[in-house]
Amino acid sequence: MTNNIEETWQGKAKRLLRQRRIYHDEIAGLLGLKKATISQKLNGKIGTDMSEMIIIAKRLGMTVDQLLVDDPVYSGEQSRSVQFMREYSDLSEVQQEMILKLIRTIQD
C-alpha cells in the first residue's frame, strides 16, 4: 500500500501482520528470537538489522523496499539501504541466500 501517509516500516509490518493473521511467535521462530524481542523490534524499541527485515518482508510477501516505501526515515533516493534492497530484490533466490550468508558471516 503506497500512499501519501507516512508510516514507519514497523507500523506497516504490524498492520500487515495483523491483517494476514501472522503472529509474533511465527516471526520469532523465523528469526530465531523470542516473541518479546519481536514486539520490541516492531515497536521501534530495539533495532532490526537488514537480514531480519528481509525475512519479515519475505514472510509478508513483499520486498524490503515495499515495506520501507512510506517510512520517513528511509524515503528518498539517498537511502543506501533502499537502493541495496532494490538491487537485492532483482537477484535470484539462490543469490539472495548467498548474500544473507555473507551478511551473517560478516556479523559474526
Secondary structure as a PSIPRED ss2 file (coil, helix, strand):
# PSIPRED VFORMAT (PSIPRED V4.0)

   1 M C   1.000  0.000  0.000
   2 T C   1.000  0.000  0.000
   3 N C   1.000  0.000  0.000
   4 N C   1.000  0.000  0.000
   5 I C   1.000  0.000  0.000
   6 E C   1.000  0.000  0.000
   7 E C   1.000  0.000  0.000
   8 T C   1.000  0.000  0.000
   9 W H   0.000  1.000  0.000
  10 Q H   0.000  1.000  0.000
  11 G H   0.000  1.000  0.000
  12 K H   0.000  1.000  0.000
  13 A H   0.000  1.000  0.000
  14 K H   0.000  1.000  0.000
  15 R H   0.000  1.000  0.000
  16 L H   0.000  1.000  0.000
  17 L H   0.000  1.000  0.000
  18 R H   0.000  1.000  0.000
  19 Q H   0.000  1.000  0.000
  20 R C   1.000  0.000  0.000
  21 R C   1.000  0.000  0.000
  22 I C   1.000  0.000  0.000
  23 Y C   1.000  0.000  0.000
  24 H H   0.000  1.000  0.000
  25 D H   0.000  1.000  0.000
  26 E H   0.000  1.000  0.000
  27 I H   0.000  1.000  0.000
  28 A H   0.000  1.000  0.000
  29 G H   0.000  1.000  0.000
  30 L H   0.000  1.000  0.000
  31 L H   0.000  1.000  0.000
  32 G C   1.000  0.000  0.000
  33 L C   1.000  0.000  0.000
  34 K C   1.000  0.000  0.000
  35 K H   0.000  1.000  0.000
  36 A H   0.000  1.000  0.000
  37 T H   0.000  1.000  0.000
  38 I H   0.000  1.000  0.000
  39 S H   0.000  1.000  0.000
  40 Q H   0.000  1.000  0.000
  41 K H   0.000  1.000  0.000
  42 L H   0.000  1.000  0.000
  43 N C   1.000  0.000  0.000
  44 G C   1.000  0.000  0.000
  45 K C   1.000  0.000  0.000
  46 I C   1.000  0.000  0.000
  47 G C   1.000  0.000  0.000
  48 T C   1.000  0.000  0.000
  49 D C   1.000  0.000  0.000
  50 M H   0.000  1.000  0.000
  51 S H   0.000  1.000  0.000
  52 E H   0.000  1.000  0.000
  53 M H   0.000  1.000  0.000
  54 I H   0.000  1.000  0.000
  55 I H   0.000  1.000  0.000
  56 I H   0.000  1.000  0.000
  57 A H   0.000  1.000  0.000
  58 K H   0.000  1.000  0.000
  59 R H   0.000  1.000  0.000
  60 L C   1.000  0.000  0.000
  61 G C   1.000  0.000  0.000
  62 M C   1.000  0.000  0.000
  63 T C   1.000  0.000  0.000
  64 V H   0.000  1.000  0.000
  65 D H   0.000  1.000  0.000
  66 Q H   0.000  1.000  0.000
  67 L H   0.000  1.000  0.000
  68 L H   0.000  1.000  0.000
  69 V C   1.000  0.000  0.000
  70 D C   1.000  0.000  0.000
  71 D C   1.000  0.000  0.000
  72 P C   1.000  0.000  0.000
  73 V C   1.000  0.000  0.000
  74 Y C   1.000  0.000  0.000
  75 S C   1.000  0.000  0.000
  76 G C   1.000  0.000  0.000
  77 E C   1.000  0.000  0.000
  78 Q C   1.000  0.000  0.000
  79 S C   1.000  0.000  0.000
  80 R H   0.000  1.000  0.000
  81 S H   0.000  1.000  0.000
  82 V H   0.000  1.000  0.000
  83 Q H   0.000  1.000  0.000
  84 F H   0.000  1.000  0.000
  85 M H   0.000  1.000  0.000
  86 R H   0.000  1.000  0.000
  87 E H   0.000  1.000  0.000
  88 Y H   0.000  1.000  0.000
  89 S H   0.000  1.000  0.000
  90 D C   1.000  0.000  0.000
  91 L C   1.000  0.000  0.000
  92 S C   1.000  0.000  0.000
  93 E H   0.000  1.000  0.000
  94 V H   0.000  1.000  0.000
  95 Q H   0.000  1.000  0.000
  96 Q H   0.000  1.000  0.000
  97 E H   0.000  1.000  0.000
  98 M H   0.000  1.000  0.000
  99 I H   0.000  1.000  0.000
 100 L H   0.000  1.000  0.000
 101 K H   0.000  1.000  0.000
 102 L H   0.000  1.000  0.000
 103 I H   0.000  1.000  0.000
 104 R H   0.000  1.000  0.000
 105 T H   0.000  1.000  0.000
 106 I H   0.000  1.000  0.000
 107 Q H   0.000  1.000  0.000
 108 D C   1.000  0.000  0.000
